Amino acid sequence: RFPPSGHSLRGPGPAEPRRAVPSGRTRTRSRGAALLPSMLMFGVILASSGLLLMIERGILAQVGPPPLHPPAGLSRRDGRDSTAELELEVLRDTRNRTIRAMCGQRSMPRSVWELPPGQRHTLLRHLLVSDKYRFLYCYVPKVACSNWKRVLKVLEGVLESVDVRGKMDHMSGLTFLGDMKPEEISYRLKHYYKFIFVRNPVERLLSAYRNKFGEIKEYQQKYGVEIIRRYRKNGGNSAGDDVSFSEFLQYLLDEDVERMNEHWMPIYNLCQPCAVRYDFIGSYEQLRPDANHVLEHIQAPSFIRFPERQAWYKPVTAETLHYYLCNTPRRLIKELLPKYILDFSLFAYPLPNITSQFCRQ
């Protein structure tokens, strides 16, 4: 039976004692039962590839996320929950149910060892290990992974503080599951607490585009020059620092998903949420409370807190995303979405609104 709410897909971890059933459980069950028809319908749409069909028919703009508000007549669990907390609870419940429904299909992998070698290699290179605190973290670039790596290094005694400034070393001082023997991998996958953080797919792509092609010379030279050569007439003299967002999306459309750079590879391919049953799926949109939940669950020392954003960080605002999407050919966005459709559907993110009416606002 699916958990009616909350943070865990699989219940309390090894470090967390079982809790008594609260008196408000009955009301929680009622809320879950009321939500179930919409969740089942969502699963049916996914299973029948209905989302892809809607994209092909050009009506993706009318598709929204599962409802965040509970049906009328549902009361709060204990009278103390705020509206925002209740919405978050429903969203997590939606996400958990959708993943269970999708990953229960016969065609989906049920373990790491069922994955093709290339996909398994990608996954194991993104699972970071803490034997000291018994957890696995699948890092997703552009979803606060640098800050999570700082936290891991402090937990392991490699760094003194999460506030240490300077360029982040993404390899040293970290333990990767892929460096272990098969029996060591299986043991940790079975017994350790596993978590991941996700983000709106188009927002993540825009963040990667602005960062890598606007600020990082290595990416401009390695990818930017090639993108411009492919998609721009007379672009042979470009240094790769003026790639347009449309050119970037066209490049992603033509690229094999399994050969993509990790900064724009779909989250599904990086972390394989069907092959690995994550105990907790946090979100970039609720980064602070979700990060605090993980730190509490793994019993991190009280002096360790999740880092603040760096001063130089330029967040992707709703207005920025609106601007880029509405200045990109609609056809290009529609054709690209199927590559990221599992990220949208499994993690309960709405498909982007690119209707003419919305873009005129």
One Martini backbone bead per residue (centre of mass of N, CA, C, O) as a GRO file, in nm:
protein
  361
    1ARG     BB    1   0.097   0.035   0.021
    2PHE     BB    2   0.069   0.353   0.000
    3PRO     BB    3   0.171   0.633   0.113
    4PRO     BB    4  -0.034   0.902   0.204
    5SER     BB    5   0.238   1.057   0.263
    6GLY     BB    6   0.520   1.229   0.240
    7HIS     BB    7   0.869   1.147   0.223
    8SER     BB    8   0.822   0.836   0.195
    9LEU     BB    9   0.830   0.534  -0.001
   10ARG     BB   10   0.935   0.310   0.252
   11GLY     BB   11   0.959   0.444   0.504
   12PRO     BB   12   1.143   0.393   0.757
   13GLY     BB   13   1.448   0.391   0.839
   14PRO     BB   14   1.695   0.242   1.028
   15ALA     BB   15   1.718   0.518   1.218
   16GLU     BB   16   1.393   0.495   1.236
   17PRO     BB   17   1.143   0.468   1.425
   18ARG     BB   18   0.853   0.354   1.486
   19ARG     BB   19   0.530   0.480   1.463
   20ALA     BB   20   0.250   0.569   1.571
   21VAL     BB   21  -0.070   0.584   1.495
   22PRO     BB   22  -0.252   0.836   1.423
   23SER     BB   23  -0.567   0.963   1.475
   24GLY     BB   24  -0.569   1.101   1.166
   25ARG     BB   25  -0.562   0.857   0.961
   26THR     BB   26  -0.848   0.847   0.851
   27ARG     BB   27  -0.836   1.118   0.704
   28THR     BB   28  -0.598   1.040   0.520
   29ARG     BB   29  -0.744   0.812   0.376
   30SER     BB   30  -0.964   0.986   0.253
   31ARG     BB   31  -0.780   1.161   0.085
   32GLY     BB   32  -0.652   0.930  -0.078
   33ALA     BB   33  -0.922   0.824  -0.196
   34ALA     BB   34  -0.998   1.092  -0.342
   35LEU     BB   35  -0.728   1.088  -0.525
   36LEU     BB   36  -0.715   0.814  -0.680
   37PRO     BB   37  -0.861   0.855  -0.954
   38SER     BB   38  -0.656   1.064  -1.068
   39MET     BB   39  -0.410   0.877  -1.047
   40LEU     BB   40  -0.512   0.652  -1.231
   41MET     BB   41  -0.552   0.828  -1.478
   42PHE     BB   42  -0.258   0.915  -1.500
   43GLY     BB   43  -0.150   0.626  -1.543
   44VAL     BB   44  -0.308   0.561  -1.801
   45ILE     BB   45  -0.190   0.782  -1.975
   46LEU     BB   46   0.098   0.687  -1.956
   47ALA     BB   47   0.067   0.386  -2.048
   48SER     BB   48  -0.069   0.495  -2.337
   49SER     BB   49   0.086   0.752  -2.440
   50GLY     BB   50  -0.091   1.017  -2.417
   51LEU     BB   51   0.112   1.247  -2.399
   52LEU     BB   52   0.240   1.209  -2.675
   53LEU     BB   53  -0.020   1.246  -2.834
   54MET     BB   54  -0.073   1.537  -2.739
   55ILE     BB   55   0.180   1.655  -2.859
   56GLU     BB   56   0.125   1.581  -3.157
   57ARG     BB   57  -0.158   1.754  -3.142
   58GLY     BB   58  -0.091   2.035  -2.984
   59ILE     BB   59  -0.208   2.016  -2.651
   60LEU     BB   60   0.005   2.064  -2.418
   61ALA     BB   61  -0.082   2.346  -2.298
   62GLN     BB   62  -0.344   2.216  -2.143
   63VAL     BB   63  -0.149   2.062  -1.964
   64GLY     BB   64  -0.145   1.981  -1.633
   65PRO     BB   65  -0.111   1.922  -1.326
   66PRO     BB   66  -0.181   1.781  -1.068
   67PRO     BB   67  -0.364   1.852  -0.815
   68LEU     BB   68  -0.292   2.045  -0.513
   69HIS     BB   69  -0.581   2.036  -0.427
   70PRO     BB   70  -0.810   1.923  -0.243
   71PRO     BB   71  -1.099   1.825  -0.221
   72ALA     BB   72  -1.386   1.903  -0.123
   73GLY     BB   73  -1.415   1.846   0.238
   74LEU     BB   74  -1.128   1.840   0.327
   75SER     BB   75  -0.936   1.800   0.596
   76ARG     BB   76  -0.714   1.849   0.808
   77ARG     BB   77  -0.531   1.643   0.993
   78ASP     BB   78  -0.478   1.858   1.272
   79GLY     BB   79  -0.525   2.185   1.218
   80ARG     BB   80  -0.203   2.293   1.156
   81ASP     BB   81  -0.189   2.291   0.866
   82SER     BB   82  -0.098   2.437   0.600
   83THR     BB   83  -0.160   2.490   0.278
   84ALA     BB   84   0.128   2.437   0.177
   85GLU     BB   85   0.165   2.162   0.319
   86LEU     BB   86  -0.072   2.021   0.180
   87GLU     BB   87   0.024   2.054  -0.110
   88LEU     BB   88   0.291   1.901  -0.068
   89GLU     BB   89   0.165   1.635   0.015
   90VAL     BB   90   0.009   1.584  -0.248
   91LEU     BB   91   0.251   1.591  -0.437
   92ARG     BB   92   0.403   1.352  -0.312
   93ASP     BB   93   0.177   1.150  -0.354
   94THR     BB   94   0.169   1.171  -0.658
   95ARG     BB   95   0.463   1.089  -0.711
   96ASN     BB   96   0.458   0.811  -0.574
   97ARG     BB   97   0.225   0.684  -0.738
   98THR     BB   98   0.342   0.721  -1.022
   99ILE     BB   99   0.598   0.557  -0.987
  100ARG     BB  100   0.461   0.293  -0.912
  101ALA     BB  101   0.292   0.263  -1.171
  102MET     BB  102   0.520   0.275  -1.380
  103CYS     BB  103   0.728   0.064  -1.241
  104GLY     BB  104   0.509  -0.181  -1.265
  105GLN     BB  105   0.582  -0.231  -1.538
  106ARG     BB  106   0.727  -0.474  -1.732
  107SER     BB  107   0.936  -0.279  -1.896
  108MET     BB  108   1.055  -0.208  -1.629
  109PRO     BB  109   1.302  -0.177  -1.419
  110ARG     BB  110   1.390  -0.354  -1.091
  111SER     BB  111   1.706  -0.324  -1.133
  112VAL     BB  112   2.033  -0.260  -1.187
  113TRP     BB  113   2.087  -0.548  -1.335
  114GLU     BB  114   1.868  -0.482  -1.578
  115LEU     BB  115   2.051  -0.293  -1.700
  116PRO     BB  116   2.226  -0.169  -1.922
  117PRO     BB  117   2.555  -0.102  -1.908
  118GLY     BB  118   2.539   0.206  -1.970
  119GLN     BB  119   2.315   0.279  -1.763
  120ARG     BB  120   2.457   0.163  -1.513
  121HIS     BB  121   2.705   0.343  -1.524
  122THR     BB  122   2.564   0.614  -1.493
  123LEU     BB  123   2.430   0.559  -1.223
  124LEU     BB  124   2.688   0.473  -1.048
  125ARG     BB  125   2.825   0.767  -1.107
  126HIS     BB  126   2.565   0.914  -0.931
  127LEU     BB  127   2.626   0.747  -0.671
  128LEU     BB  128   2.661   0.846  -0.348
  129VAL     BB  129   2.859   0.761  -0.055
  130SER     BB  130   2.771   0.683   0.299
  131ASP     BB  131   2.887   0.480   0.547
  132LYS     BB  132   2.855   0.644   0.807
  133TYR     BB  133   2.526   0.720   0.725
  134ARG     BB  134   2.380   0.529   0.529
  135PHE     BB  135   2.388   0.655   0.214
  136LEU     BB  136   2.229   0.751  -0.099
  137TYR     BB  137   2.318   0.987  -0.367
  138CYS     BB  138   2.163   1.125  -0.648
  139TYR     BB  139   2.309   1.326  -0.869
  140VAL     BB  140   2.191   1.643  -1.016
  141PRO     BB  141   2.253   1.856  -1.232
  142LYS     BB  142   2.100   2.161  -1.143
  143VAL     BB  143   2.024   2.037  -0.823
  144ALA     BB  144   2.222   2.121  -0.587
  145CYS     BB  145   2.487   1.932  -0.597
  146SER     BB  146   2.720   2.101  -0.481
  147ASN     BB  147   2.599   2.129  -0.194
  148TRP     BB  148   2.578   1.827  -0.136
  149LYS     BB  149   2.882   1.773  -0.162
  150ARG     BB  150   2.960   1.948   0.076
  151VAL     BB  151   2.808   1.788   0.286
  152LEU     BB  152   2.956   1.520   0.245
  153LYS     BB  153   3.243   1.631   0.314
  154VAL     BB  154   3.172   1.707   0.604
  155LEU     BB  155   3.074   1.429   0.702
  156GLU     BB  156   3.374   1.301   0.616
  157GLY     BB  157   3.607   1.534   0.682
  158VAL     BB  158   3.710   1.708   0.425
  159LEU     BB  159   3.545   1.942   0.538
  160GLU     BB  160   3.472   2.200   0.767
  161SER     BB  161   3.268   2.358   0.565
  162VAL     BB  162   2.999   2.467   0.363
  163ASP     BB  163   3.136   2.775   0.333
  164VAL     BB  164   3.347   2.710   0.142
  165ARG     BB  165   3.532   2.858  -0.086
  166GLY     BB  166   3.540   2.789  -0.420
  167LYS     BB  167   3.609   2.550  -0.625
  168MET     BB  168   3.452   2.263  -0.710
  169ASP     BB  169   3.524   1.929  -0.634
  170HIS     BB  170   3.362   1.649  -0.799
  171MET     BB  171   3.565   1.399  -0.687
  172SER     BB  172   3.706   1.456  -0.441
  173GLY     BB  173   3.597   1.311  -0.138
  174LEU     BB  174   3.433   1.088  -0.297
  175THR     BB  175   3.190   0.820  -0.315
  176PHE     BB  176   3.134   0.570  -0.556
  177LEU     BB  177   2.945   0.303  -0.641
  178GLY     BB  178   3.109   0.222  -0.909
  179ASP     BB  179   3.379   0.139  -0.727
  180MET     BB  180   3.237  -0.119  -0.656
  181LYS     BB  181   3.134  -0.417  -0.585
  182PRO     BB  182   2.859  -0.594  -0.647
  183GLU     BB  183   2.804  -0.677  -0.345
  184GLU     BB  184   2.833  -0.383  -0.237
  185ILE     BB  185   2.610  -0.259  -0.402
  186SER     BB  186   2.370  -0.438  -0.312
  187TYR     BB  187   2.380  -0.376  -0.013
  188ARG     BB  188   2.332  -0.065  -0.031
  189LEU     BB  189   2.065  -0.074  -0.193
  190LYS     BB  190   1.913  -0.233   0.040
  191HIS     BB  191   2.013  -0.066   0.327
  192TYR     BB  192   2.011   0.220   0.228
  193TYR     BB  193   1.952   0.544   0.213
  194LYS     BB  194   1.757   0.698  -0.056
  195PHE     BB  195   1.825   0.994  -0.262
  196ILE     BB  196   1.663   1.274  -0.441
  197PHE     BB  197   1.675   1.557  -0.672
  198VAL     BB  198   1.442   1.770  -0.837
  199ARG     BB  199   1.331   1.933  -1.154
  200ASN     BB  200   1.224   2.129  -1.374
  201PRO     BB  201   1.315   2.053  -1.689
  202VAL     BB  202   1.323   2.340  -1.831
  203GLU     BB  203   1.471   2.486  -1.604
  204ARG     BB  204   1.723   2.311  -1.613
  205LEU     BB  205   1.803   2.371  -1.906
  206LEU     BB  206   1.831   2.677  -1.874
  207SER     BB  207   2.047   2.670  -1.657
  208ALA     BB  208   2.258   2.522  -1.827
  209TYR     BB  209   2.275   2.722  -2.059
  210ARG     BB  210   2.357   2.982  -1.902
  211ASN     BB  211   2.609   2.862  -1.767
  212LYS     BB  212   2.776   2.711  -1.998
  213PHE     BB  213   2.737   2.943  -2.239
  214GLY     BB  214   2.786   3.212  -2.047
  215GLU     BB  215   3.062   3.108  -1.850
  216ILE     BB  216   3.195   2.837  -1.988
  217LYS     BB  217   3.456   2.783  -2.192
  218GLU     BB  218   3.468   2.476  -2.222
  219TYR     BB  219   3.173   2.456  -2.338
  220GLN     BB  220   3.202   2.644  -2.575
  221GLN     BB  221   3.426   2.470  -2.717
  222LYS     BB  222   3.295   2.178  -2.708
  223TYR     BB  223   2.980   2.269  -2.789
  224GLY     BB  224   2.930   2.549  -2.920
  225VAL     BB  225   3.087   2.523  -3.186
  226GLU     BB  226   2.925   2.274  -3.289
  227ILE     BB  227   2.640   2.392  -3.285
  228ILE     BB  228   2.693   2.625  -3.483
  229ARG     BB  229   2.796   2.454  -3.717
  230ARG     BB  230   2.523   2.298  -3.757
  231TYR     BB  231   2.285   2.560  -3.718
  232ARG     BB  232   2.471   2.782  -3.872
  233LYS     BB  233   2.522   3.005  -4.097
  234ASN     BB  234   2.831   3.112  -4.098
  235GLY     BB  235   2.964   2.982  -3.798
  236GLY     BB  236   3.285   2.919  -3.806
  237ASN     BB  237   3.389   3.185  -3.615
  238SER     BB  238   3.292   3.087  -3.358
  239ALA     BB  239   3.347   3.054  -2.993
  240GLY     BB  240   3.064   2.950  -2.847
  241ASP     BB  241   2.925   3.224  -2.688
  242ASP     BB  242   2.638   3.242  -2.896
  243VAL     BB  243   2.427   3.047  -2.816
  244SER     BB  244   2.117   2.964  -2.867
  245PHE     BB  245   1.842   2.821  -2.735
  246SER     BB  246   1.744   2.690  -2.997
  247GLU     BB  247   2.012   2.550  -3.068
  248PHE     BB  248   2.025   2.380  -2.814
  249LEU     BB  249   1.755   2.224  -2.857
  250GLN     BB  250   1.834   2.102  -3.129
  251TYR     BB  251   2.068   1.940  -3.018
  252LEU     BB  252   1.897   1.767  -2.821
  253LEU     BB  253   1.713   1.642  -3.039
  254ASP     BB  254   1.974   1.499  -3.192
  255GLU     BB  255   2.049   1.360  -2.932
  256ASP     BB  256   2.154   1.104  -2.755
  257VAL     BB  257   2.064   1.044  -2.442
  258GLU     BB  258   2.311   0.845  -2.355
  259ARG     BB  259   2.526   1.088  -2.468
  260MET     BB  260   2.480   1.297  -2.276
  261ASN     BB  261   2.526   1.537  -2.080
  262GLU     BB  262   2.458   1.562  -1.741
  263HIS     BB  263   2.325   1.860  -1.753
  264TRP     BB  264   2.093   1.733  -1.987
  265MET     BB  265   2.017   1.481  -1.879
  266PRO     BB  266   1.784   1.299  -1.781
  267ILE     BB  267   1.693   1.200  -1.474
  268TYR     BB  268   1.612   0.915  -1.536
  269ASN     BB  269   1.896   0.832  -1.660
  270LEU     BB  270   2.070   0.901  -1.409
  271CYS     BB  271   1.869   0.747  -1.161
  272GLN     BB  272   1.662   0.527  -1.198
  273PRO     BB  273   1.358   0.504  -1.032
  274CYS     BB  274   1.304   0.189  -1.093
  275ALA     BB  275   1.580   0.046  -1.010
  276VAL     BB  276   1.555   0.263  -0.776
  277ARG     BB  277   1.429   0.283  -0.445
  278TYR     BB  278   1.343   0.567  -0.327
  279ASP     BB  279   1.283   0.716  -0.012
  280PHE     BB  280   1.351   1.012  -0.138
  281ILE     BB  281   1.194   1.304  -0.305
  282GLY     BB  282   1.319   1.591  -0.383
  283SER     BB  283   1.305   1.953  -0.438
  284TYR     BB  284   1.394   2.258  -0.560
  285GLU     BB  285   1.130   2.409  -0.465
  286GLN     BB  286   1.193   2.249  -0.163
  287LEU     BB  287   1.489   2.255  -0.056
  288ARG     BB  288   1.506   2.324   0.243
  289PRO     BB  289   1.302   2.123   0.377
  290ASP     BB  290   1.414   1.869   0.233
  291ALA     BB  291   1.704   1.886   0.337
  292ASN     BB  292   1.630   1.878   0.638
  293HIS     BB  293   1.505   1.601   0.632
  294VAL     BB  294   1.757   1.443   0.554
  295LEU     BB  295   1.943   1.533   0.786
  296GLU     BB  296   1.759   1.415   1.002
  297HIS     BB  297   1.746   1.118   0.907
  298ILE     BB  298   2.076   1.075   0.913
  299GLN     BB  299   2.188   1.224   1.165
  300ALA     BB  300   2.312   1.491   1.153
  301PRO     BB  301   2.480   1.721   1.270
  302SER     BB  302   2.369   2.027   1.391
  303PHE     BB  303   2.600   2.205   1.239
  304ILE     BB  304   2.470   2.093   0.983
  305ARG     BB  305   2.390   2.270   0.688
  306PHE     BB  306   2.244   2.397   0.428
  307PRO     BB  307   2.350   2.583   0.190
  308GLU     BB  308   2.381   2.871   0.056
  309ARG     BB  309   2.371   3.061  -0.192
  310GLN     BB  310   2.555   3.192  -0.409
  311ALA     BB  311   2.609   3.519  -0.498
  312TRP     BB  312   2.639   3.449  -0.822
  313TYR     BB  313   2.370   3.336  -0.847
  314LYS     BB  314   2.127   3.275  -1.120
  315PRO     BB  315   1.812   3.255  -1.119
  316VAL     BB  316   1.523   3.100  -1.244
  317THR     BB  317   1.264   3.264  -1.340
  318ALA     BB  318   0.950   3.288  -1.457
  319GLU     BB  319   1.019   3.519  -1.655
  320THR     BB  320   1.260   3.389  -1.791
  321LEU     BB  321   1.119   3.134  -1.894
  322HIS     BB  322   0.904   3.278  -2.055
  323TYR     BB  323   1.091   3.422  -2.254
  324TYR     BB  324   1.232   3.174  -2.381
  325LEU     BB  325   0.982   3.008  -2.470
  326CYS     BB  326   0.843   3.251  -2.639
  327ASN     BB  327   1.134   3.261  -2.824
  328THR     BB  328   1.056   2.971  -2.920
  329PRO     BB  329   0.985   2.738  -3.121
  330ARG     BB  330   0.718   2.538  -3.079
  331ARG     BB  331   0.807   2.287  -3.234
  332LEU     BB  332   1.067   2.231  -3.072
  333ILE     BB  333   0.936   2.174  -2.799
  334LYS     BB  334   0.748   1.943  -2.884
  335GLU     BB  335   0.982   1.753  -2.993
  336LEU     BB  336   1.147   1.740  -2.713
  337LEU     BB  337   0.960   1.632  -2.478
  338PRO     BB  338   0.982   1.316  -2.507
  339LYS     BB  339   1.274   1.305  -2.373
  340TYR     BB  340   1.126   1.432  -2.085
  341ILE     BB  341   0.855   1.287  -1.996
  342LEU     BB  342   0.943   1.134  -1.734
  343ASP     BB  343   1.008   1.387  -1.569
  344PHE     BB  344   0.727   1.503  -1.572
  345SER     BB  345   0.550   1.255  -1.477
  346LEU     BB  346   0.699   1.128  -1.227
  347PHE     BB  347   0.741   1.440  -1.088
  348ALA     BB  348   0.492   1.632  -1.137
  349TYR     BB  349   0.519   1.816  -1.401
  350PRO     BB  350   0.440   2.061  -1.602
  351LEU     BB  351   0.376   2.146  -1.897
  352PRO     BB  352   0.447   2.384  -2.107
  353ASN     BB  353   0.332   2.710  -2.168
  354ILE     BB  354   0.286   2.804  -2.538
  355THR     BB  355   0.072   2.985  -2.586
  356SER     BB  356  -0.027   3.273  -2.727
  357GLN     BB  357  -0.172   3.390  -2.484
  358PHE     BB  358   0.060   3.360  -2.281
  359CYS     BB  359   0.285   3.514  -2.457
  360ARG     BB  360   0.126   3.799  -2.452
  361GLN     BB  361   0.160   3.875  -2.138
   0.00000   0.00000   0.00000
